[in-house]
């Protein structure tokens, strides 16, 4: 598969029921992995063919596998070997103590998939026996006994995020209050404390994307102080978002019509956010084209 295949990575995520496979799948998807969840074991071989055909278009693939299928164990080693002919593949095994697993099943009031007419602990014991060989051949073992879902997601991010990848993606949205607040805003600030360029005939037909308007806005008393102070206030918030595994945030800046002040300040604020570690930023002007 040449040089393209050398850039490909694949994870096979498996482990005990209740140990966090779904949380890991969601975290990997947020990191940009192409995730195939609840993949039947028999579909791993066709996945090898998909990987070969896709090449660099699928550079990072994760298959979340429920290995309760009895025929899976005999095939697993051969499947991994086949993948490793052109793909860097690792097996991630999620485990937890019996007590932690029992507590999780009881909290959601669901039976263990293998308990049958027995107890939850009977099902866990049967599954642990069935998975022992897979556990021993795994490349990465994660014990989730003492991890909540946010801590587990952070562990995944630490282990599988691309080097230098942003931990948080921030969208700075300019908008006009007269059109309503953005429904998806996490944080909202008001730019109407600054003079409105609309009342200057030479600036009225322009927007905050024009240098004349932008210069006018940031030169007003309090504008730079606001930008610097608000960026400083956002820094610990964004750091906390990353610790809590929040990967996306929207900061909305509003003025009357969403054409002048908010547009100019959105770009100035984005430039400051861009300098924050682990943060990628984009600007969106929601109401700029409105009359």
Secondary structure, 3 states (H helix, E strand, C coil): CHHHHHCCEEEEEEECCCCCHHHHHHHHHHCCCEEEEEECHHHHHHHHHHHHHHHHHHCEEEEEECCCCCCHHHHHHHHHHHHCCCCEEEEEEEECCHHHHHHHHHHHCCCCCCCCCCCHHHHHHHHHHHHHHHHHHCCEEEECCCCCHHHHHHHHHHHHCCCCCCCEEEEEEEEEHHHCCCCCCCEEEECCCCCCHHHCHHHHCCCCCCHHHHHHHHCCCCHHHHHHHHHHHHHHHHHHHHHCCCCEEEEEEEECCCCCHHHHHHHHHHHHHCCCCCEEEEEEECCCCCC
